Amino acid sequence: MAAPPEADHMTRKTRPYLFYDTTSSLCTTCLRVVEAKVLFKDERVYMDKWCPAHGTERVLISDDVDYYRSCREVFVKPPEMPERFNTKMQYGCPYDCGLCPDHMQHSCLSLIEITDHCNLRCPVCFAGSGPERLPHKPLETVVAMLDAVVANEGAPDVVQLSGGEPTLHPDFFSIVEAARQRPIRHLMVNTNGVRIAQDRDFVRQLSSYRTGFEVYLQFDSFEVDALRTLRGADLSKIHERALAHLNEFDVSTTLVVTLKKGLNHREIGRIIDFGLEQPCVRGVTLQPIQDAGRVDGYEHKRDRLTVSEIRRAIGEQSRAFTINDIVPVPCNPDTLAMGYALKTPQGPMPLTRYLATDALLDGASNTITFEHDPALRRKVFELFSTNHSPQGQAQKLGDLLCCIPKIEAPAGLSYRDVFRVLIVQFMDARSLDIRALKKSCIHIAQPNGQLIPFESYNLFYRDDRLQLLRTLQDEINEATRQRRLTLPRFDR
């Protein structure tokens, strides 16, 4: 029998992409776990999902293949576990959150939602908060959530009081005091800034907690149209007065930007450069919209931003950072990226560019604050005063980054001399990669002791979403029962 012509082999069809990996995701329609594969096509990274009921779906997850591969192949580290797990593995991820033993990362940042009430009704709000939602969580409930975080973490790295608008809680300062009585290294308050702008005495009282305390200030844009689209109001004067008060009392502050493509993503560099000029501002956090909660007017194909797109915008727009200064955060590199700089009289000095990769993978601390570490080493100042190689820098700065980083600095160089840029992408049903969800390190505390990853909480565990979760769990129970009934028995 004659061999087939060589030409037949040379013309064999190939797929128009590179198959990279497999994972699991959710069907965007029914929220059931589905198979997915990761593809490289036209220098972009896509996740192809297939649901037996609703068909196929292709989702862009990165527009930079090299960056995505570095997240998967270079910027990885051994998982760090919590002190305890709170739920058992019964239904599979993401239906067992609490944390279950299958979760691969402890809580770098723990959120305590102390109220659903808010003095704004933002068109974009993952919590769906607003003036119409009146209940505040009782003080004893908030204390139970704080204790849950401490039980899971021992000495939590970062705890953030959130809402709703937490500054409206009638027991706000009692809650802050309760947090300060626990071994929490860094406490944040997530706020829209309205009370901070309108109540100078409130900010004065905040300043008494200056050490290990930070305001996480909503700051989406300088443009009125963008503010109205995202917040439903022109908050420019609120931002101005809030920052004036925070600067006056030297309260450490992070500017938090909710990003919508085509609306305010061209302001990224301007906001970073503005933040560098504010004495109280320690950094900028950039959060692309998560399609969860209230997202009026959001269209994912038009408005969605990926980490790689934001990283590129930083490099193109900011005077202080290049694209290579923004690197994946090793505890969950799919969804987090970060750049750090020192504020100097000559201007900001980005630190990340001086580090070899191994320096990012060796650290043991997840803290972002220096106030608790009096033994800051003078060698780092010498490093940045002379011309050392990246390898030499890496040896000296092995503790610079772990998850949310810590900088070793000379005595006299304090947290006010540090500036960080952090990209935080919260995955939604469309973009969820369960492999990445298992490494989520931003968790929402519950009074019953559970800590639930931010993404799965907004999909299944918040308010009216719980009934959907129970339905899916019941389906899994029934499917498991049916399999047990139909599988053949093999008696020994």
N, C-alpha and C positions, 0 to 999 in steps of 0.2 A: 504494500500500500504506500503510495507516494506521500511524502511530507507536505503539509500545507505550505503554500508560497510564503516567503518571508514578508512580502508586502502586506499579507493579511494581518500579520502580527503588528506591523508598523502603523496600521490604520485603525487599531482598536480604539474604541471610544473611551474617553476619560471624562470624569465629572469636572465642571468648571470652577472647582474650588479645591482647597487643601483641607482634608479632614484632620482635625487636631486631637479631639478628645470627645468623650461622652460624659454626660452628667444627668441630673434630674432637675426638673423645673415644675411649674404649675401651668395648667391650661388657663389662659387669661379669662376664659368664659366661665368655666365651671369650678375652677380652683382645685381640681384634682391633680395629684402628682402624675407627671407624664415624663416619658423619655425625652432626652434632648441630646443634641450633638453640637460641638463647637467647631466652626468652620472659619477658614481664612479665605477671603475673596476680595479682590481689588484693593489689597492693602488694608482691609478692614476685618473685624472679628464679629461673627454673627453666631447666635444660638438658634438652631432650628429645633422646634418643638413639634411633637405629634400627639394629638389627643384622639382616641378612637371615636369619640362623639363629635368633635368639633374640628378635626382636621389639622393641617399644618400651620405653623406660624414662624416667621423669621424675625428675629429681634437683633438690632445692632447693639453690641455690648462694648465695643471699643473701635475707634477709628485709627488705631496705631498698633499694628501686629507686634512690633518689637517690644513696645512697652507692655503689652499684654503678656507676651512670653516671659519677660523679666519678672512680672508679678507671679507667674506660675512656676518658674524654674529657678529664680535667683533669690527673690525676696520672700523667703519662707523660713520659718523657725519652728521649733517644737512647741506644741500647744501648752499653754499654762492653765492649770485647772483651778476651779473654785475650791473653797474649803469643803463644800458639800454639794450634792445634787438634790433636787427637790421633787422631781417627778420620775416615774419609771418609763422605760421604753415599752410602749404597748401598741401604738398606731403607726409609728414611724414619723420621721421629720417631714413636715413642720407641725405635726399634730400632737406632739408630746411636750411642748415647751414648758420649761419651768425652773431651772435647766434640767434636762435629762442627761444621763451618762453618755449619750452619743454626741453631746455638744463638745466642741473642740477648743473653747476659749473662755476664760473667766471674764468678769465684768471690768473692763478698763474704765468705762463710764456707766454709772448707774443713775437712771432717771427716777425721780420721785414726783409724780403728778399730784399736786396737793389740792387742785381745784379744776373744775370744768368751766368755771365762770371766766369771762373776759370782757374788757371794756372796748374791744374791737370785734367786728365779725369779718375777719379777713376772707376774701374769696379763695385764698389758698391756706388751708389749715389742716394738717394731718389728723389733729385731734377733734376737728369739727366743733371747736369752742365758740362761745359767743355770749352776748349779754343775756340771751334767753335761757342760758344754762346756769341755774342759780346755785346748786349745791356746792359747798366747800367740804372737803374731807375733814372729819373731826380730827382734832389734835392727836387723840390716842391712835387713830388709824394711821396717821402720818408717822407717828413714832414706831408703830409696828412695821411699817415699810422700811424705815431707817434701820431697825433692828434686823430685818431680813437681809439687807445689804451687808451689814456687819457680820452676820452669821455666815454668809456665803463667802465674804472676802477677807475677814479678819480685820485688816486695816485698809479700807477701800481707798483706791487711788483718787478717783474723782466722783463726787456725787453732785447731781444737778437737780435743784428744785425747779419744777416746771409746772405746766398747766395745760389749758387755760392761762390766765395771767396770775402768777403766784404772788405778786406784790399786793393783790387785792384780798388775800386771805386775812381774816380778822386776827388770826393767831400767827401771822407771818414771823414776827420776831421771836415768838416762843418756839416756832419750828426751827429757826436758825440756831437758837440757843440749844435745842435738843440735838441738832446735828453737831454742834461744836463740842458737846459733851461726849461724843463718840469718837473713836479713833479714825476719823475721816481726814485724809491728808489735804484735800483741796475741795472746797465747796463752791458751787456756782449757782447763780440765780438766772434763769432764762426769762427774759422780759422784753416786752415791746417798748419799754422806756417811757410810757406815758406818765406814770406816777413819779418816776425819777426826774422827768422834765418839770413836773408841776409842783413837786414837794421837796424843797431844798433840805428841810430838816430830816426827811426820810433818808436822803443820801448821806447826811451827816451821821446818822445812826448806822447806816451801812458801813461807813468808813471806820467805825470802831472794830470791825471784824477784818481789817485790812489784810493781816497775815493769813495766807491760805484761803483767801476769799476772792471771788471774781464775779463780775456781772457779764452775762452772755446777752449782748444787746442786739436786738433785731435792727438791721441796717441794710436795706435791700438796694437802695438806689439814691441818686441825687435828683432824679427826674420825676416830676409830678405824675406823668402818665403811668410810669412803671409802678410808683407807689400806690396809685389808685387801682391798678390792675391786680396787684398782689395783696394790698392791705385794705382797699376800699376807702382810703382817705389819704390826703396829702400830709404826710408825717414829717416833712422836711424841717419845720420849726421845732417839732418835738425832738427830733434827732439832735438838732443844734443845741437846744437847751439841756437835754439830757447829758450830752458830752461836756457841756460847760460845767455842769454840776459834778460829773465824775472826774473831770480834770481838776476842778477846784479842790476836791477832797482826796485826790490821788487814789481812786478805787480802781483796781485792776479790772480791765474790760477787754472782752473779745467782741469784735463786730461780726455779726452773723448774717450772711447773705443768702436768701432763697433765690435760686437762679432759674430763669426761664429763657430758653433760647430765642433770640430775636427781640427780646424785651430789655434785659439788663445785663446780658453776658458781655457786652462790649464795655461795661463799666468796671470789670474786674480789676484791671490795673489801676484805674483811678481810685477805687476804694482802698486797695492795698497801699498805694502811695499816700493817700489821705490818712489812713490809720497810722502809718509810720510817723506822721507829723503830730499825732496826738500823744501827749505825755502819758495818759492813763491807758492807752491801748496796747495790749500785749500781742495782738494778732488778729487775723481775719479767718473765719471759717466759711467755706463756700459749700452750699447744699443745693444741688439740683432738685427740682420738684419731684417728690415721690407721689405717684398716682394713687393716693389713699386719702381717706377722709373727704374734706371739701376741696375740690379742685375746679372751681368754676372756669369755664372757657379753655381748659387745658386739652390739647390735642398732642398725643405722644409723638406722632411722626413729625410734627412741626416744632414742638416746644421742648422735647427731651434733650438733655445733655448727658454725655458720658464723662467719666473721670479723665480720660485722655484728651477730650476736647477742652475741658476746663484747664487742665495742666498746660496745654498749648497756648490757651488764651493768657494765662499768667505770664508765660515767657514772652509773648508778643506784646503785651500791654504794659507790664510793670517795669519801672525803671530799676527796681531792686533785685528781681529774681529772673533767672533764665529758666528755660524749660527743664534743664538738667538739675536745677536746684530742687525740683519737686520730685520726690521719690516715693515709691510704694511703702506703706507702713506694714512691716512684716507680719503682724498678728493677723491682719486681714487685708492683704494687698489688692484684692479685687475691688474693694469699695473705699479704701482709704489711701490718701497720698498726702505728703507733708513736706514743707520746707521750713528751715529755721535760720534766723539771722540774729546777730548781735547788733544793737544800736551803738554806734560809735560817733565821736565828734566829726569824723570824716564821712559819715553816712552808714547805712546798713551794710553789714558784712555777712552774706549768706554762709552758713556753716556746712550745709549738706554737701556742697561740691568738693569739700576737702576729705570726705570720708570714703574709704574703700568699703566694699560691700560687707565684708566680714564684721566691720564695726557695727553695722545695723542689725546684726543677728546674734550678738553675744550678750547684750544687756539683760539684766534681770529685773529692772524697775520699770514700771509703767507710769510713773508720775510726771506731771507737767510743771511741778512747782519746785522751787529751790529753797524756800524759806525754812523748811524743816531740816536742812542739811548744813550745819554750821562749818563743817570741815571741807569747804570748797577749796580746790587745789590750785595753787598759783601756776602750776605748769601749763595750764591751758592758755593763760594770758601770754606766756612766753611763746607758745606755739603760734598764736595769731599775731605776734609781733615780729616773727621771723619767717623765713621762707623754707618751710618743711615740705617734704614730698607727701602725696596723699597717703602712702603707706605709713609714713611716720605719724601723720595725723590720726589715722585709723587706730594705731596702737595706743595712742594717748586718749582717744575719745571713744573707746569701746562701749561706754555707757551713754553715749549721746542719744541714741534712739533705741527703743525697744518696740513699744506699741504707740503710746503717746509719750513723747521723749522727755528726757531729762538732760540738762547740760551741766557739765562740770565747769566751774568758772572760778576765778580768783576771788579772794575775800574783797569785798567792796563792790563787786559786780553782782547786782541783784536782779530779781525777776523783772523789774521795770526796764532793764537794759536788753531784754530778750523780745524777739518778735517772731511769731510763727504764722505760717499759712497752712491751713488744713482743708483738704477736700474730703467731704463726707457724703458718699452716695448711698442713700437708703433704697434698696431694691424694692420693687413693687411686683405685683403678680406677673406683669409682662416680662420683667428683666430678672426675676428671681432665679438664682443658681443655688440649688440646695447645698452643693459642695461649699459655696461661699457662706451661705447662711449658717452652716455648722461652725464657722469661725467668727460669727458676729461677736463683737465685744462691747456693744452698746445695748444695754438691757433696761427694761422698765420693771421696777419693783412692784410687788403686789402685797396687800396686807396679810395674805395667807402664807407668805414666805417664798413665793415663787419669784424668779427673775426671768423675764421673757424677752427674747431678742426683739429689737425695735421693729424690724420688718415683719416678722410673723405676728407680733402683737397687733399691728394696724390691719393686717389681713384677716386675722381669725379671733383675736382675744379682746378686742375693744368693743364695749357696748353691745350693739345689735349684731355684731359679727359672731358672737358666741353661738347663736342658734345654728348658723351655717357650719361652724366647727363641729357641733354635736351631731349634725346630720352626716357629715363626712366620717366621723368616728363610728357612727352606727353602721354605715355602709361597710367600713373596714371590718367591723365585728361580724357582720353577716357574711361577708365574703370569706372570712377566715373559718367561720362555722361550716359553710358550704364545702370548702375544700377538705375540711376534716371528715365530713360525711362521705365524700366521694373518693378520697384517696384509698387505694387498696391497702389492706393490712398484710404485713409480712410477719407472721408469728414464728418465733424461733423454736 
